[in-house]
């Protein structure tokens, strides 16, 4: 699990999650590419589960395209999953 947080004053529009395909690159490569898209985004990656959670002003389509440029399949998750350290935590695991 790798989480990258930024300046809380940065305005974020929405939280989205993406399921990554088996061809996903390492977490630092993903974060570097997504930071190029939105330098102020909050990004949490569950490498084991293959899920990226991103709070960003970028659209889901832009994020999927950015991941596609890395050769990484990604699809938007309509039903959010628990990402430890991410914003979907309900506290039920404790």
C-alpha positions as CSV (number, residue, x, y, z in Angstrom):
1,X,0.0,0.0,0.0
2,X,1.4,3.4,-1.0
3,X,-0.4,6.6,-0.3
4,X,0.6,10.0,-1.6
5,X,-0.9,13.0,0.0
6,X,-0.6,16.7,-0.9
7,X,-1.5,20.1,0.2
8,X,-5.0,20.0,1.8
9,X,-5.7,23.5,0.5
10,X,-5.8,22.1,-3.0
11,X,-9.4,21.9,-4.2
12,X,-10.4,18.4,-5.2
13,X,-13.5,17.6,-7.1
14,X,-14.2,13.9,-6.6
15,X,-13.0,10.6,-5.3
16,X,-12.7,7.7,-7.8
17,X,-11.4,4.2,-7.8
18,X,-9.9,2.2,-10.6
19,X,-9.3,-1.5,-10.9
20,X,-5.9,-2.2,-12.5
21,X,-5.2,-5.0,-14.9
22,X,-2.5,-7.6,-14.3
23,X,-0.1,-5.5,-16.4
24,X,0.0,-2.6,-13.9
25,X,3.5,-1.0,-13.4
26,X,4.9,-0.4,-10.0
27,X,3.2,2.1,-7.6
28,X,5.8,4.8,-8.0
29,X,5.4,4.8,-11.8
30,X,1.6,5.1,-11.5
31,X,1.9,8.0,-9.0
32,X,4.4,9.8,-11.1
33,X,2.1,9.6,-14.2
34,X,-1.0,10.6,-12.2
35,X,0.9,13.5,-10.6
36,X,1.6,14.8,-14.1
37,X,-2.1,14.9,-14.7
38,X,-3.0,16.5,-11.4
39,X,-0.1,17.6,-9.1
40,X,-2.5,18.2,-6.2
41,X,-4.3,14.9,-6.3
42,X,-4.6,12.5,-3.3
43,X,-3.6,9.0,-4.5
44,X,-3.8,5.8,-2.6
45,X,-2.7,2.5,-4.2
46,X,-3.5,-1.0,-3.0
47,X,-0.9,-2.8,-5.0
48,X,-2.1,-6.2,-3.7
49,X,-5.7,-5.6,-4.7
50,X,-4.8,-3.7,-7.8
51,X,-6.9,-0.7,-6.9
52,X,-6.0,3.0,-7.3
53,X,-8.1,5.5,-5.4
54,X,-7.7,9.1,-6.5
55,X,-9.3,12.4,-5.3
56,X,-8.7,14.8,-8.1
57,X,-10.0,17.5,-10.3
58,X,-9.2,15.2,-13.3
59,X,-12.0,13.2,-14.9
60,X,-12.2,9.5,-14.7
61,X,-11.7,9.4,-18.5
62,X,-8.5,11.4,-18.1
63,X,-7.2,9.1,-15.4
64,X,-8.0,6.0,-17.4
65,X,-6.2,7.5,-20.4
66,X,-3.1,8.4,-18.4
67,X,-2.9,4.8,-17.1
68,X,-3.4,3.5,-20.6
69,X,-0.4,5.5,-21.7
70,X,1.6,3.4,-19.3
71,X,0.3,0.3,-20.9
72,X,-1.9,-0.4,-17.9
73,X,-5.5,-1.5,-18.2
74,X,-7.8,0.3,-15.8
75,X,-11.5,0.5,-15.3
76,X,-13.6,2.7,-13.1
77,X,-15.1,1.0,-10.1
78,X,-18.8,1.9,-9.7
79,X,-19.0,0.1,-6.3
80,X,-16.2,1.5,-4.1
81,X,-14.0,-1.0,-2.3
82,X,-12.1,-0.6,1.0
83,X,-8.6,0.7,0.4
84,X,-6.6,0.8,3.7
85,X,-5.6,4.3,4.4
86,X,-8.0,5.6,1.8
87,X,-11.2,7.6,2.1
88,X,-13.5,4.6,1.9
89,X,-12.6,3.3,5.3
90,X,-15.7,2.8,7.5
91,X,-13.7,1.7,10.5
92,X,-15.3,-1.8,10.5
93,X,-12.0,-3.6,10.1
94,X,-10.6,-2.5,13.4
